[in-house]
Amino acid sequence: MTDASSDLQKYGIPFYGAGWVPYNQVRSKLTSKEKVEEEKKVEKDPTPPNDDETSTPLNYVVLAGGGGEGRSGIPNAIVVSHVDLASNSLSDQPVVKHDTGSDLPYRMTVHPHGDGILCSFQQSCRLFEWKDSEGSEVHKLGVKVSENVLTQLEDVGQQLALTFNCEGSILAVGGEDGSLRVFKWPSMEIILNEAQAHSSVKNLDFSCDGKFLVSLGSALCRVWDVTSSEVVTSLAKGNDEVFAFCRFSPINDKNLHLYIAAVTDHGGSILTYNTTTWKRICTSRVVREAISAFNVSSDGKFLAVGTVGGDLFIINAANMKVQMMVKKAHLGLVTALTFSPDSWSVVSASLDSSARVTLIKDKNKSGGMSWIIIVLMVLLAIAVYFMKENGNIP
């Protein structure tokens, strides 16, 4: 069990969403815009620009949430925090805090190639773009409302699930009213428009190759062929199960698993499905409380589970055993989990206005080292024994 007091930051905003910022892609897009401006300035000032800030890779997470409508005094905002992996910590103060007024960003997704952040509000979805910030010498990253208005996602009601495919070329959104919409990005050409995919869409995820889209309701999981827009299969819940989250995950270079996090009468379970036969492989009870957040690392090795009691669990995908646990990682329920690109740290967010970064400990590596030390000690003891027997040591 890991200490929960360190690595925690509070930003004064109840969080509902979190995502890792693809900084290299963002910086590449911003740099291409800057080059045009620099070319205009070079005739006036031939001094080359200072590129020191790009010499060290930077890591950021974006968080979204707030107090909602009314006069609660709690702002609604998009927050960007710097992640220091060396010290395993988040910045004390946000790098960016973009106020969204009276509109609560209830759900969010980050475009994987730097096009921005898509947020779901009560009636519509809105795109926010990255920009250079002039207020900091180190963190030159800002957020602004995009001029690109997504008319196809205006006045559509509350969307509970938003996700891009890995290439960032397709966007899927699922509504509280059960509607499922899939678009080409960034043209917003409609691919799929299913008015009653579920009674309410709770979660969405694309397979790594972009071939499948999984949509989740409380009682039914549907798998869609993205190319044909047809349902491949429907997976029903068990008697005491309520579906909560879904994620595809690689298990090797050729095969995928589909994970569904479910709430049961006995706590939280992970349901594992074969993506060829679509048969359930196993059901693993992993926590005693209800699951409130779920995600899978990009390499498929780890599953992260957050609970309504604020605990954080890292599950080893190979055996479905708890690899590490952070008891009371948050004082409120965990609302969002996002893995770092290298899969070795996870950022969690909560309704208690806190966020934290947790470094994943590899028990296999530490265990391997322990065995090596034990073997060396045994060999040393044997060598000393024979040296004494031969009279080499008095």
N, C-alpha and C positions, 0 to 999 in steps of 0.2 A: 504494500500500500504506500502511496506517495503523499507527502505533505501537501495540503491544499492551500496553505497560507501564502506561499511564495508564488511568483509568476502571475498573480492576479491583478487586473487593473479595472477600476470602475470609471465609467465615462458619463454617468448621470442620465443614461437613456436605456430603457428596457429594449433589449435586442430581440429581433425576430429572424434575422438572416445574417449569414456570414459567408465570405468567399475569399480565396487567396487571389491576390492581384498578379496577373501575368506581366510582371514588371518589364522584362526584356522586350516583349511585344509592344507594350505601351510606350516604352522609351523609344523604340524604333519608329513608331508612328509619329510621335511628337518631334523626334529628330528630323524626320523628313520634312515636316512643316517648318521647322526652325531653319533648315538649310536654305529654303526659299527666302526667308527674311534676312539671313546672314549674307546671302549673295547681294541683296539690295544695300546692305550696310557696308560691305567690304570696301567700296570705293571711297566712303567717307572715313572709315577707320580700318586700316589694313592689319591691325593687331589681331592675331589669331585668337579664337575663343578659348576659354579655360574649360577643359574637359575632365578636370579632376574628379567631379562627382560621379562620372561613369566608370572610374577605375575600380571601384569596389561594388560588387553586386549588392543590391538592396532588396529587402523583403518586406512586403506590406500585406495586410488583410483589410478588407472593407466590411463594415458592419452596418446594418440598417435597422431602424426601429423608432420608438418614441412613445409618447403618452396618448396618442390618438387625438380625436377631435375634442373640443371643449376647452375649459380653462383650468386644466390640471396643473399648469405651470411646467410640465415636462415637455421639452421640445421634441419635434419629429425631425429626424436628421439621418444623413448618410455620414458615417464616420470612417476615416482611414487611419489605421495605426501602423507604426513601424514595428517590425519583428526583428529582434536581435537574437539570432540563433546561438551566438557565442555565449550569451548570458541566459538564454532561454527565457526571454522576457518581452513584453510589449512596452511601447513608449508610454511614459507617465501621462502625457497629453496627446490628444489626437493630432496627427499631421494635417488632417483635413476634417472639418465639421461643417457639412453643407446642410443648412436648414431647409426643410421642405414645407414650411408653413404649417397649415392646419391639416395637411395630408400625411397620413401614416404610411410609410413604406413597409407593408406587411409581409411581403415576400420579395426576394431579389435573386438575380443570377448574374454572374460575371461572364462577359464574352471572353472565350479562351484565347483570342488573338488580338485583344486590346481595343475592341470597338466600344467598350464602355460597360455600364451597369444598367440592367433592366430591372425596374422596380414595379411592383404591383400595388396600386392604391385602391381605395374603396370602389371606384367605378371604372378606372382606366389604368393602363400601364404607361410608364414614361421612361425614356432613355436618358441616361446621364453619361456624358463623355469625360475623358481625362483631359487635363490641361496642365501646363506648367504653372507652378505657383511661385510668385515673386516674393513671398513673405519669409522664405527660409533659404539659408545658404546651402543646406544639406539636402533637405527633403523638398525637391522641386516637383511636387506632384499635387495636382488639384482636381476638383470635380466641378462640372458645370452642366446645366440643363442643355440637352442637345437641341439643335434647331430642327432636327429630323423628327417631326411629329408622327407617331405611329397611329394613323387614323383607323387602321383595322382593329386596334385595341382600345379605342375610345368608347366609353359608355357600354362596356361589355359586362359590368358588374365585377365583384371581387374575384380575382384569380388567385387560387391557392397553390399553384405549382407553375414554375417557370424553369426551363432548361434549354441550353444549346447542346447540339451534338459536339463531339470532340474537335471537329474541324471548324466549328463556328459557322457552318453554312446552312443550318436548319435550326429553327426555333419552335419549341412546343410550349403551349400554355394550357392549363386546365383550370376550369372555373368552379366556384362554389355551387353553381347551378348544374354541374355535371357535364358541361360542354368541354370538348377537346378541339383545339385548333393547332394546326401545324403549318409553318410558313417557311419558304426559302428566305435566307438572310443574305444580304440586307434588303433585297427587293420587296420582301413581304408578300410575295406571290403565294396564294393559299394552296396548300397541298392536301390538307385534310380538314374537314369541318364537320365534326360529329356533335350534334346538339345534345344527345343523351348517352354519352359514353359511359357515365356512371351517375348515381344519384348525386354524388359530389366527388370531384377529383382531388385526391389528397396528396399524390406524389407522382412524379414523372422521371424517367431516365432513358437515355439512349444507350445502346450497346456500343462498345469501343469502336467497332467497324462502321457504325452508323446504320446498320441494316435493320435493326429492331428498335422500336420504342415501346416501353412498358408504361402503362397507365394504371393507377391504383385507386380503388374505392375502398370503403370499409369492409365490404364483403366479397369483392371481386377484383381480380387482377387480369388485365387484358394486355396481350402482346400483339403489336401491330407491325406489319411489314411496311417500312417507310416508303419503298418504291411503289408498291401497289395500293397502299392505304387500306389494306385489308387486314382483318383480325386473323392472326396466326393461331392463337389459342386463348382460352379463358381459364383462369385458375381460381378455384373457389376456396374459401376459407374453411377451416375445421369448425367443429361445433362451438368451441369456446374461444375462438380466435377473432380478433379484430385487426385487419390489416392497417399498418401505419406508414411504412416507408418501403421503397423498392430501389434496388441498385443492381446493375450488371457489374460483373467483375471478372477479369482474366484469371484463369487457373494455369494456363500455359500459353504457348504461342498460337495455338489453334482453337482452344476451347474456352467457353465462358460458363460461369455460373450466374444464376439469377438469385439474389437474396431478397427476401421479404421480411421486414421486421414486424412482428405481430405482438399485440397485447393480449394476454390470456388471463384466466382466473388465477393463475399461479405466478404471474410476473410477466417478463418479456422474453420472447423466443425469436430465434432466427430460423427462417424456413429456407432451405437450399434446394434449387431446382436445376435439373439438367436442361441445357438450352437446345438440345437436339431432339430429345423425346418429350421435353416439358413435363417430366415426371418429378415429383418431390423426392429428393435423395434422402434428406434427413430433416428432423426438427430438433433444434438445440435450444434448451432453456438456458439463457445466459445471465439474466438478472432477476431479482425478486420483485422489483418495482416495475411500473409501467414505463415503456420506452417513449421518450419525448423527442429524441433526435438520433439520427443514424447516418453513417457514411462509410465509404470503403476507400482505402488508399488506391492510388493509381496503379501500383504494382500488384494489387490483389492480395497482399500478404496480411493486411490488418483490417479489422472492422472496428469502428468507433461507435459506442453506444452511450447516449446520455439519458438520464432518468428524471422523472418528475421530482425526485428528492434532491437533485443537484449532483448526483454522482456521475463519474466518468469512467467508462470501462474500455480497454483496448483488448480486442479479441483476436487470437491467432487463427487465421482462416484455415490453416492446415489441419487443426484438430478441434476447433471451436471451443478452446479453453481460454479463460481469462488470463491474458499475459501481464496486464497491470491494471490497477484500479486507483483512482483518485477519489477518496471518500470526501463528500461535501466539496467538490470542486467549485460549486457555486451554491449560494444560499437559496436560490430559486431554481425552478425547473430549467433544464438545459434545452435551449430552443434551436441551436444550430451547431454543426460540426463541419470543419473543413480541414483536409489534410494538406500539408506542404507538398510541393511538386516532387520532392525526393522521398516522400512517404514516411519520413522519420520524425515528424512532429505534427501535432494537430491543434488547431485553435477551436476553442469552444466558447459559446456565447449564451447568455441567460437573460431571463426577465428581470433579474436582480440588478441589471445595468452593468454587469461585469463581463469581461472577456479574459481568457487566459491561454497561454501556449504551454503545451505539455510535450516534452521530449519522450519519444517511445524508447524504452529500454529493451534491448535484444537479449532475452534470456539465453538463447542458444549460444550467442557469442560469449557471454559472461560464464555460462556453464562450461563451455569448451575450455576457457582459460583456467577455470577451477580444476578441471580434470588434468590439464597439463601440469599445473603446479603440484597436484597430488602425486602424479607419476614421477616427476622429478625428485620430490622429497623421498619417495620410496626407493628410487634408484640410488640416491645419495646415501640413504641409510644402509642399503645393501653394500655399497662400496666401502663405507666406513667399517662395517662389520668384518668384511674380508681383509681389509687392511690391518685391523686389530688382530685377526687370527694369524696373519702372516708376520706379525711383529713389526709392521711398518709404522704403527701408531702405538705408543706406550700405554 
